[in-house]
């Protein structure tokens, strides 16, 4: 076999032995981004701005007198960080940091409350059979808690009947027949602690002479969220245990009144299963405050005041200003007409076994009829709790009682004093 070599170039892909597979091209080098370390000098503009901010504010604090308008303006625009969380800072700060603050508030408001509701429902679904109904030993459902009730002075016969009384749980007002449950069960009651919007129409007085208290409750009900804030719970409790926050004007402290949901009703031995006489709607006839529809918060609030004052009878013939102070924790006063002027009297408490012991101290503040009407409008715009009452004999003969004061939301053609409400 002979091999012949020539000086001619072989075609690409061929040699003297045949076709040749071309070699694969070398892989291109992979370029990776190189992180360039940032030098500390990159942040110096930010640090300089922050340092200048503190220097300017420190100089202003040293030069401006404390309490002066200029100092207040400097605090308002340069040092309003503490007010940022509540949204009371200046508009620029609120605009820049509002997304962060709103997210923080969303977590604060919804996350803990949702977790609590889920855990609460899970407990009563799984462990309700191991629980018992709550009965308040300090304020038991008996005659001692009632006291000697005299009745409403506006109705000579109410509250003075020799009717037997039976105590019925508020959660069972919607239960007409069948055996009583042996243990708390979630969803067993059709009653509601609050049903819809809380309003003055929810308050229905019974045979107890506590119109002063119910008038204060009705007035506070017109302020959104005021009544809800006094209840620790937000719905009917399977065990019938509730906590109501009330302010003690004597001791100047807030107290948590723990109570069960037993309320006194008119007895009727022929009616089963609870022995209570019933209305046309099938609900028991409550002796005192009555449920509005399926709402029970009024009955529980009335009972909380009765426990605070030691009995239901101790809540009769009281002072509306005292009730307002007990539910708001603030000061209360009244205006009485003396001749042609309105004079202010401040509520002051007295040391006594009676929680409601108080008096009125004269104040130098006086107003004419027209000025007093303007003052009422100003109080209303500021969200004050307003009530009125007839205390003269002539007013009692006309059936006047303690009433709440409502202002229409739209201008009214009221011509008194030449102005509209």
Buried (B, 14 or more C-beta within 10 A) or exposed (E): EEEEEEEEEEEEEEEEEEEEEEEEEEEEEEEEEEEEEEEEEEEEEEEEEEEEEEEEBEEBBEEBEEEEEEBEEBBEBBBBEEBBEEEEBEEEBBEEBEEEBEEEEEEEEEEEEEEEEEEBEEEBEEEBEEBEBBBBEEBEBEEEBBBEBBBBBBEEEBBEEEBEBBBBBBBBBBBBEEEEBEEBBBEBBEBBBBBEEBEBEBBBBBBBBBBBBBBBBBBBBBBEEBBEEBBEBEEBBBBBBBBBBBBBBBEEEEBEBBBBBBBBBBBBEEBEEBBBBBEEEEBBBBBBBBBBEBBBBBBBBBBBBBBBBBBBBBBBBBBBBBBBBBBBBEEBBBBEEEEEBBBBBBBEBEEEEEBBEBEBEEEEEEBEEEEBBBBBBEEBEEEBBBBBBBEEEEEEEEEBBBBBBEEEEEEEEEEEBEEEB
